[in-house]
Amino acid sequence: MDNQIVIEQIKKSFCSLTSFKERANALEIVTAFSTLNNKFVSVFVTVTNQKIVVTDHGWIDQNYYETPYFEESEVLIKRITSSYSENYKIKSTLDKSGVEYYYKICSKIEEIPSAVFDLANFIVGAVNALCIQFKDEKEEKERETFRSDVNTFFKIHYAKDVRFRQPLDDYKNIKFNAIVSSNSKINLIMYATGSSQYYFENDLRKSIVNFEIAQKSKYDTYIKEKITIINDESDGYSPIKSSSIFQLLNEKTTREPIKWSEREKILEHI
């Protein structure tokens, strides 16, 4: 594919603010479209299996647009994203590592500007949905703060051995808050917090389901630890009231939940 021809086609259809960067296997088009958090949208043109593909390069899923993560809004955000994808006829696929790519296929170079326009509009809509807080403000703030604190802990102590919000390859529909690799073994980590008992127990239930599904994975023999890290400083933490759920969780994990106030225990087990 001749990048210069593609650039000329794009320039005919977009304003002069559009810029281009030649990557190893793709042409990045930095559009004039911007999101609510003031990020300019990029789309990528590449050739795969002799087809011209316009893609977001996995940037939405990998959070290149630096959006907050409001877990309790996830279902609504998926519905909004689905509506945008249907409207602009955007497809998606997962790569080997579980990263989701959004894309459109062009049969000829002349179709690229239209595909770029559609994909850029889709990205703006999807990213803006991620920026909007749809749920309880107190809950979302607490959840985002706790997630960020635990992620930072793992980044400091496990550096390149940790991946966040990733699935097991054979069950891509469930994601763990963190997966830590160590000596050919993997450790599955879930987080639990909440501004109320309701929200906290929802996290515990999600941990139970994820760990139960992990037992059916082809990677089960490689799983060393299945651990839930709980925010024992949150308003929703009530071990007595939630005792039955904690008991069920203990049946699905390799050890009792680790309290965030005792996070040094994480280092003992992973």
Salt bridges, closest charged atoms under 4 A:
GLU28 OE1 - ARG23 NH2 2.34
ASP61 OD1 - LYS175 NZ 3.30
GLU66 OE1 - LYS39 NZ 2.78
GLU71 OE1 - ARG143 NH1 3.40
GLU71 OE2 - LYS206 NZ 2.61
GLU72 OE2 - ARG143 NH2 3.48
GLU74 OE2 - ARG165 NH2 3.09
ASP118 OD2 - LYS104 NZ 2.86
GLU139 OE2 - ARG143 NH2 2.43
GLU144 OE2 - ARG147 NH2 2.62
GLU201 OE1 - ARG205 NH2 3.49
ASP203 OD2 - ARG143 NH1 2.64
GLU212 OE2 - LYS252 NZ 3.84
GLU225 OE2 - ARG255 NH2 2.80
ASP235 OD2 - LYS138 NZ 3.06
GLU262 OE1 - LYS265 NZ 3.05
